[in-house]
Amino acid sequence: MHLEAFLYGGVSAVLAELASYPIDTCKIRLQVQGQVTDDALTAIKYRGTLHTLISVCSEEGFFSLYNGFRFAALRQATYGTLRFGIFFSIKRLWNERGGTDKNLPFLIGLGTTAGVTASVLTTPIDRMKVLSQSTAQTRKKTVFNTFKRIYSKGGISGLYQGILPNAKRAAAVNGAEIPCYVFVKDFLTDTLGFEDNMLTQFYCAVTASAVGICISQPFDTAKTRIMQQKTHRTDIRVYEGFIDMCRLTISNEGRRALWKGAFPAWCRNGPWNIVFYLAMERFRKFDQWANQRDHSYF
């Protein structure tokens, strides 16, 4: 394994999270509203991304958009480090043994494996992040106190609530976004003769983001709703899993509800991917220069 890939991947992921986090909060607020399974969330309070931004800022203050950022930073420092480190390390070994970035099935399989592995290990952190973003916070909660509160009410299963939809979402996102970026970049530079510069990397990041959202948004909605549920309460209908959530959502809200928050997700995911991949490419160049190599090590 190449430790550089893990280090630079984690740092790039945290920087990207910082730049796009307010939009992520809007996406989660839009995703959890309208559920007939919980009276507290039945009302449709927000009408789109801009309205959510304005409402949260005016009612709760600007910094409420960063509720739970400590969990998000911790998540990216772990989840981001693992998924990108695993992907780029193994891809480097693949390239050294004669494999090419034109092998899309291999890239998809590798992205899926890296994403699922990272998501399973970091599900408790992801759940803490979702809970902190889904509603207004009367007081800031530390990572330790949030962990303790979730564990006291649900035990280990409470910390890992939503692990299956989380893994499915990670499989969809990482099986689409990372391979798409690598494949499109290879196609543009090797086949069409584009220069490997910031503009080309920008095109690749935007394309990867769009493909990832189209494929993964229903899984993201399921993950958010299942993780946000308060399973210790007996007065609400609790989803029994991904299929049950999809069935209830479609029957009560229509098929389009599975793509709730798709636009803010893209608004968030686009800048996230742009910041991440541009930062990652700069780290590649730095690694190559610092170690006086003819090519990047990952």
Contacts in CASP RR format, 6 or more apart in sequence:
PFRMAT RR
TARGET T0000
AUTHOR 0000-0000-0000
METHOD contacts of the structure
MODEL  1
MHLEAFLYGGVSAVLAELASYPIDTCKIRLQVQGQVTDDALTAIKYRGTL
HTLISVCSEEGFFSLYNGFRFAALRQATYGTLRFGIFFSIKRLWNERGGT
DKNLPFLIGLGTTAGVTASVLTTPIDRMKVLSQSTAQTRKKTVFNTFKRI
YSKGGISGLYQGILPNAKRAAAVNGAEIPCYVFVKDFLTDTLGFEDNMLT
QFYCAVTASAVGICISQPFDTAKTRIMQQKTHRTDIRVYEGFIDMCRLTI
SNEGRRALWKGAFPAWCRNGPWNIVFYLAMERFRKFDQWANQRDHSYF
1 85 0 8 1.000
1 86 0 8 1.000
1 89 0 8 1.000
2 85 0 8 1.000
2 88 0 8 1.000
2 89 0 8 1.000
2 92 0 8 1.000
2 297 0 8 1.000
2 298 0 8 1.000
4 283 0 8 1.000
4 287 0 8 1.000
4 297 0 8 1.000
4 298 0 8 1.000
5 84 0 8 1.000
5 85 0 8 1.000
5 87 0 8 1.000
5 88 0 8 1.000
5 89 0 8 1.000
5 92 0 8 1.000
5 297 0 8 1.000
5 298 0 8 1.000
6 81 0 8 1.000
6 82 0 8 1.000
6 84 0 8 1.000
6 85 0 8 1.000
6 89 0 8 1.000
7 81 0 8 1.000
8 280 0 8 1.000
8 283 0 8 1.000
8 284 0 8 1.000
8 287 0 8 1.000
8 298 0 8 1.000
9 80 0 8 1.000
9 81 0 8 1.000
9 84 0 8 1.000
9 85 0 8 1.000
9 88 0 8 1.000
9 276 0 8 1.000
9 280 0 8 1.000
9 283 0 8 1.000
10 76 0 8 1.000
10 77 0 8 1.000
10 80 0 8 1.000
10 81 0 8 1.000
10 84 0 8 1.000
10 85 0 8 1.000
11 279 0 8 1.000
11 283 0 8 1.000
12 84 0 8 1.000
12 275 0 8 1.000
12 276 0 8 1.000
12 277 0 8 1.000
12 279 0 8 1.000
12 280 0 8 1.000
12 283 0 8 1.000
13 76 0 8 1.000
13 77 0 8 1.000
13 79 0 8 1.000
13 80 0 8 1.000
13 81 0 8 1.000
13 84 0 8 1.000
13 276 0 8 1.000
14 73 0 8 1.000
14 76 0 8 1.000
14 77 0 8 1.000
15 275 0 8 1.000
15 276 0 8 1.000
15 279 0 8 1.000
16 76 0 8 1.000
16 271 0 8 1.000
16 272 0 8 1.000
16 273 0 8 1.000
16 275 0 8 1.000
16 276 0 8 1.000
16 279 0 8 1.000
17 24 0 8 1.000
17 69 0 8 1.000
17 72 0 8 1.000
17 73 0 8 1.000
17 75 0 8 1.000
17 76 0 8 1.000
17 272 0 8 1.000
18 69 0 8 1.000
18 73 0 8 1.000
19 271 0 8 1.000
19 272 0 8 1.000
19 275 0 8 1.000
20 268 0 8 1.000
20 269 0 8 1.000
20 270 0 8 1.000
20 271 0 8 1.000
20 272 0 8 1.000
20 275 0 8 1.000
21 65 0 8 1.000
21 66 0 8 1.000
21 69 0 8 1.000
21 72 0 8 1.000
22 53 0 8 1.000
22 65 0 8 1.000
22 66 0 8 1.000
23 49 0 8 1.000
23 264 0 8 1.000
23 267 0 8 1.000
23 268 0 8 1.000
23 271 0 8 1.000
24 72 0 8 1.000
24 133 0 8 1.000
24 264 0 8 1.000
24 268 0 8 1.000
25 56 0 8 1.000
25 64 0 8 1.000
25 65 0 8 1.000
25 66 0 8 1.000
25 67 0 8 1.000
25 133 0 8 1.000
26 46 0 8 1.000
26 48 0 8 1.000
26 49 0 8 1.000
26 52 0 8 1.000
26 53 0 8 1.000
26 56 0 8 1.000
26 65 0 8 1.000
26 264 0 8 1.000
26 268 0 8 1.000
27 49 0 8 1.000
27 261 0 8 1.000
27 264 0 8 1.000
27 265 0 8 1.000
27 268 0 8 1.000
28 130 0 8 1.000
28 133 0 8 1.000
28 134 0 8 1.000
28 224 0 8 1.000
28 228 0 8 1.000
29 45 0 8 1.000
29 46 0 8 1.000
29 52 0 8 1.000
29 56 0 8 1.000
29 133 0 8 1.000
29 134 0 8 1.000
30 46 0 8 1.000
30 48 0 8 1.000
30 49 0 8 1.000
30 52 0 8 1.000
30 260 0 8 1.000
30 261 0 8 1.000
30 264 0 8 1.000
31 220 0 8 1.000
31 221 0 8 1.000
31 224 0 8 1.000
31 225 0 8 1.000
31 260 0 8 1.000
31 261 0 8 1.000
32 41 0 8 1.000
32 134 0 8 1.000
32 224 0 8 1.000
32 225 0 8 1.000
32 228 0 8 1.000
33 41 0 8 1.000
33 43 0 8 1.000
33 44 0 8 1.000
33 45 0 8 1.000
33 46 0 8 1.000
34 41 0 8 1.000
34 42 0 8 1.000
34 43 0 8 1.000
34 44 0 8 1.000
34 253 0 8 1.000
35 41 0 8 1.000
35 42 0 8 1.000
35 225 0 8 1.000
35 249 0 8 1.000
36 42 0 8 1.000
36 237 0 8 1.000
36 248 0 8 1.000
36 252 0 8 1.000
36 253 0 8 1.000
37 229 0 8 1.000
37 236 0 8 1.000
37 237 0 8 1.000
37 238 0 8 1.000
37 239 0 8 1.000
37 248 0 8 1.000
38 229 0 8 1.000
38 230 0 8 1.000
38 236 0 8 1.000
38 237 0 8 1.000
39 236 0 8 1.000
45 55 0 8 1.000
46 52 0 8 1.000
46 55 0 8 1.000
48 263 0 8 1.000
48 264 0 8 1.000
49 261 0 8 1.000
49 263 0 8 1.000
49 264 0 8 1.000
49 267 0 8 1.000
52 264 0 8 1.000
53 65 0 8 1.000
56 64 0 8 1.000
56 65 0 8 1.000
57 64 0 8 1.000
57 65 0 8 1.000
59 136 0 8 1.000
60 136 0 8 1.000
64 136 0 8 1.000
64 137 0 8 1.000
67 132 0 8 1.000
67 133 0 8 1.000
67 136 0 8 1.000
67 137 0 8 1.000
68 128 0 8 1.000
68 129 0 8 1.000
68 132 0 8 1.000
68 133 0 8 1.000
68 137 0 8 1.000
70 142 0 8 1.000
70 143 0 8 1.000
71 125 0 8 1.000
71 128 0 8 1.000
71 129 0 8 1.000
71 132 0 8 1.000
71 143 0 8 1.000
71 146 0 8 1.000
72 129 0 8 1.000
74 125 0 8 1.000
74 143 0 8 1.000
75 122 0 8 1.000
75 125 0 8 1.000
75 126 0 8 1.000
75 129 0 8 1.000
78 118 0 8 1.000
78 121 0 8 1.000
78 122 0 8 1.000
78 125 0 8 1.000
79 118 0 8 1.000
79 119 0 8 1.000
79 121 0 8 1.000
79 122 0 8 1.000
79 125 0 8 1.000
79 126 0 8 1.000
80 118 0 8 1.000
82 114 0 8 1.000
82 115 0 8 1.000
82 117 0 8 1.000
82 118 0 8 1.000
82 121 0 8 1.000
82 122 0 8 1.000
83 111 0 8 1.000
83 114 0 8 1.000
83 115 0 8 1.000
83 117 0 8 1.000
83 118 0 8 1.000
83 119 0 8 1.000
83 170 0 8 1.000
83 174 0 8 1.000
83 178 0 8 1.000
84 114 0 8 1.000
84 178 0 8 1.000
84 280 0 8 1.000
85 114 0 8 1.000
85 298 0 8 1.000
86 113 0 8 1.000
86 114 0 8 1.000
86 115 0 8 1.000
86 117 0 8 1.000
86 118 0 8 1.000
87 110 0 8 1.000
87 111 0 8 1.000
87 114 0 8 1.000
87 115 0 8 1.000
87 174 0 8 1.000
87 178 0 8 1.000
88 298 0 8 1.000
89 298 0 8 1.000
90 110 0 8 1.000
90 114 0 8 1.000
91 101 0 8 1.000
91 107 0 8 1.000
91 110 0 8 1.000
91 182 0 8 1.000
91 298 0 8 1.000
92 297 0 8 1.000
92 298 0 8 1.000
94 106 0 8 1.000
94 110 0 8 1.000
95 101 0 8 1.000
99 106 0 8 1.000
100 186 0 8 1.000
101 107 0 8 1.000
101 182 0 8 1.000
101 183 0 8 1.000
101 185 0 8 1.000
101 186 0 8 1.000
102 183 0 8 1.000
102 186 0 8 1.000
102 187 0 8 1.000
102 190 0 8 1.000
104 179 0 8 1.000
104 183 0 8 1.000
107 175 0 8 1.000
107 178 0 8 1.000
107 179 0 8 1.000
107 182 0 8 1.000
107 183 0 8 1.000
108 175 0 8 1.000
108 176 0 8 1.000
108 179 0 8 1.000
109 175 0 8 1.000
109 179 0 8 1.000
110 179 0 8 1.000
111 174 0 8 1.000
111 175 0 8 1.000
111 178 0 8 1.000
111 179 0 8 1.000
112 171 0 8 1.000
112 174 0 8 1.000
112 175 0 8 1.000
114 174 0 8 1.000
114 178 0 8 1.000
115 170 0 8 1.000
115 171 0 8 1.000
115 173 0 8 1.000
115 174 0 8 1.000
115 175 0 8 1.000
116 167 0 8 1.000
116 170 0 8 1.000
116 171 0 8 1.000
116 174 0 8 1.000
118 170 0 8 1.000
118 174 0 8 1.000
119 126 0 8 1.000
119 163 0 8 1.000
119 166 0 8 1.000
119 167 0 8 1.000
119 169 0 8 1.000
119 170 0 8 1.000
120 163 0 8 1.000
120 166 0 8 1.000
120 167 0 8 1.000
123 159 0 8 1.000
123 160 0 8 1.000
123 162 0 8 1.000
123 163 0 8 1.000
123 166 0 8 1.000
123 167 0 8 1.000
124 147 0 8 1.000
124 150 0 8 1.000
124 159 0 8 1.000
124 160 0 8 1.000
126 166 0 8 1.000
126 223 0 8 1.000
126 227 0 8 1.000
127 150 0 8 1.000
127 158 0 8 1.000
127 159 0 8 1.000
127 160 0 8 1.000
127 161 0 8 1.000
127 162 0 8 1.000
127 227 0 8 1.000
128 143 0 8 1.000
128 146 0 8 1.000
128 147 0 8 1.000
128 150 0 8 1.000
130 223 0 8 1.000
130 224 0 8 1.000
130 227 0 8 1.000
130 228 0 8 1.000
131 146 0 8 1.000
131 150 0 8 1.000
131 227 0 8 1.000
131 228 0 8 1.000
132 141 0 8 1.000
132 146 0 8 1.000
134 224 0 8 1.000
134 228 0 8 1.000
141 149 0 8 1.000
147 159 0 8 1.000
150 158 0 8 1.000
150 159 0 8 1.000
151 158 0 8 1.000
151 159 0 8 1.000
153 232 0 8 1.000
154 161 0 8 1.000
154 231 0 8 1.000
154 232 0 8 1.000
158 231 0 8 1.000
161 226 0 8 1.000
161 227 0 8 1.000
161 229 0 8 1.000
161 231 0 8 1.000
162 223 0 8 1.000
162 226 0 8 1.000
162 227 0 8 1.000
162 241 0 8 1.000
164 241 0 8 1.000
164 242 0 8 1.000
165 219 0 8 1.000
165 222 0 8 1.000
165 223 0 8 1.000
165 226 0 8 1.000
165 227 0 8 1.000
165 241 0 8 1.000
165 242 0 8 1.000
165 245 0 8 1.000
166 223 0 8 1.000
166 227 0 8 1.000
168 219 0 8 1.000
168 222 0 8 1.000
168 223 0 8 1.000
168 242 0 8 1.000
169 216 0 8 1.000
169 219 0 8 1.000
169 220 0 8 1.000
169 222 0 8 1.000
169 223 0 8 1.000
172 212 0 8 1.000
172 215 0 8 1.000
172 216 0 8 1.000
172 219 0 8 1.000
173 212 0 8 1.000
173 215 0 8 1.000
173 216 0 8 1.000
173 219 0 8 1.000
173 220 0 8 1.000
176 208 0 8 1.000
176 211 0 8 1.000
176 212 0 8 1.000
176 215 0 8 1.000
176 216 0 8 1.000
177 208 0 8 1.000
177 209 0 8 1.000
177 211 0 8 1.000
177 212 0 8 1.000
177 273 0 8 1.000
178 208 0 8 1.000
180 204 0 8 1.000
180 207 0 8 1.000
180 208 0 8 1.000
180 211 0 8 1.000
180 212 0 8 1.000
181 204 0 8 1.000
181 205 0 8 1.000
181 207 0 8 1.000
181 208 0 8 1.000
181 273 0 8 1.000
181 277 0 8 1.000
184 203 0 8 1.000
184 204 0 8 1.000
184 207 0 8 1.000
184 208 0 8 1.000
185 196 0 8 1.000
185 200 0 8 1.000
185 201 0 8 1.000
185 204 0 8 1.000
188 194 0 8 1.000
188 200 0 8 1.000
188 203 0 8 1.000
188 204 0 8 1.000
189 195 0 8 1.000
189 196 0 8 1.000
189 200 0 8 1.000
194 200 0 8 1.000
198 278 0 8 1.000
198 281 0 8 1.000
201 277 0 8 1.000
201 278 0 8 1.000
201 281 0 8 1.000
202 274 0 8 1.000
202 278 0 8 1.000
204 277 0 8 1.000
205 270 0 8 1.000
205 273 0 8 1.000
205 274 0 8 1.000
205 276 0 8 1.000
205 277 0 8 1.000
205 278 0 8 1.000
206 270 0 8 1.000
206 273 0 8 1.000
206 274 0 8 1.000
208 273 0 8 1.000
208 277 0 8 1.000
209 266 0 8 1.000
209 269 0 8 1.000
209 270 0 8 1.000
209 272 0 8 1.000
209 273 0 8 1.000
209 274 0 8 1.000
210 266 0 8 1.000
210 270 0 8 1.000
212 269 0 8 1.000
213 262 0 8 1.000
213 265 0 8 1.000
213 266 0 8 1.000
213 269 0 8 1.000
217 258 0 8 1.000
217 259 0 8 1.000
217 261 0 8 1.000
217 262 0 8 1.000
217 265 0 8 1.000
218 246 0 8 1.000
218 258 0 8 1.000
218 259 0 8 1.000
219 242 0 8 1.000
220 265 0 8 1.000
221 249 0 8 1.000
221 257 0 8 1.000
221 258 0 8 1.000
221 259 0 8 1.000
221 260 0 8 1.000
221 261 0 8 1.000
222 241 0 8 1.000
222 242 0 8 1.000
222 245 0 8 1.000
222 246 0 8 1.000
222 258 0 8 1.000
225 239 0 8 1.000
225 245 0 8 1.000
225 249 0 8 1.000
226 239 0 8 1.000
226 241 0 8 1.000
226 242 0 8 1.000
226 245 0 8 1.000
229 236 0 8 1.000
229 238 0 8 1.000
229 239 0 8 1.000
230 236 0 8 1.000
231 238 0 8 1.000
237 248 0 8 1.000
239 245 0 8 1.000
239 248 0 8 1.000
246 258 0 8 1.000
249 257 0 8 1.000
249 258 0 8 1.000
250 257 0 8 1.000
250 258 0 8 1.000
284 296 0 8 1.000
284 298 0 8 1.000
285 296 0 8 1.000
287 293 0 8 1.000
287 296 0 8 1.000
287 297 0 8 1.000
287 298 0 8 1.000
288 294 0 8 1.000
288 295 0 8 1.000
288 296 0 8 1.000
288 297 0 8 1.000
291 297 0 8 1.000
END
